[in-house]
Amino acid sequence: MKSVLYLIRRPPNTLADETTDLMLVSGVFEQPTSVLFLDDGVYQLVGLENRQSSIKALPTYGISELHVAVESLDKRGLAPDAIDVDVHLTSPEGVRKLIATHDIVLND
């Protein structure tokens, strides 16, 4: 089965929410799925306890490969401890490798 990487670049309450629903479908069908939060998408990971978000459900659907671009956090003044779920902090080189190692890459 082909591996899928979802790139989340948009803030909450945008098209990124629909992309999150697609991720859940990938999990239901046990497709190897990873998620990379970058640019304004890092805001998807902050304040989850205060809003409804499917992000919290991803591990329940077998999607535990959640990555966040450290560079995006830095540019927005966010510290890794502000993130409300378990993620892998990923360097710019790690981002390139992550994208290169997946069969399908989908943008929000």
N, C-alpha and C positions, 0 to 999 in steps of 0.2 A: 504494500500500500504506500502511496506517495506521502511524503511529509509536507505539512503546510505550516507556513509562518505568517501570522497576521501582524501587520504593522499598524499600531494605533498611534496616530499623530494628532488627533483632534481632542478638544476638551470634552468633559461630560455634557450630556444632553444635546449631542449633535449626531451626525451620521455614525460616529464611533459606537454609539449604543446599539445600532442595528448590526454592526460588525461583531459586537460582543455576542449577540444572539446567534450569528453564524458560527462563532467559535463553539458555542454550546452544542450545536448540531454536529460539528466535527467530533466533539467528545462523545456524543451519543453513539456515533458510528465507529468509535474507537480508532479514528484516524490519528496518526502521530501529529500532534499539534503543539506549536509553540507560539508565544505571543511576545512581541517586542513593543514596549511603550517608549516613544520618543517624541521630541518636539513638545507641543502642548498636550499630547496624549499622556504625559506623566501626571497631569492633573486628575486623570481617571483613577489614580491610585491613592489620592489624598482625600480625607474626609469621608471615607466609605461608610463609617458608622453613622453619619448624619444624613445619608441619602440612600435611595433604592439603587442598587447596581447589581448587574449580573456578574460583575467581576468577582464578587465574593463567592459565587457558585462554581467558578471554573474548576477548582480542585475536585469538587464533588463529581464532576463530569470527566475526570481523568486528565485534566489539563493543568499540569503542575509546572511546566516549563515556562515560567513568566520571567521576562527579562526587562530591565529598564536601562536606558542609555544614561550613563553617569553624566555625560556632557550636557544632556537635556536638563537633568536635575540642577546641575551647576548654573546653567544659564538662567534658570528661573528662581534661583536662590532657595531651592528645596534641599533639605538634608535627607539622606536615606532613611533616617528614623521617623520621618513624616509619613512614610508609606505604610498603609494599613494591612497589607498582605505580604506573604513571603515572596520575594523576587530575587533574581540573580542580578547583581550590579554588573553592567557590561560596558567595557571600554570601547572607544571608537574602533579599534582593531577587532574586538570581539563582535561588534555589530556587523562589520563586514564579513567576518567568518560565519556568523549566524545566518545571514542572508544567503551566503554562498553554499551552505550545507543543506538547504531545504529545496525540495523539488518544486514547490509552488509558494509564491510570496504574494500575499494579498494586502492591499492598502485600504484603509478606511475611507 
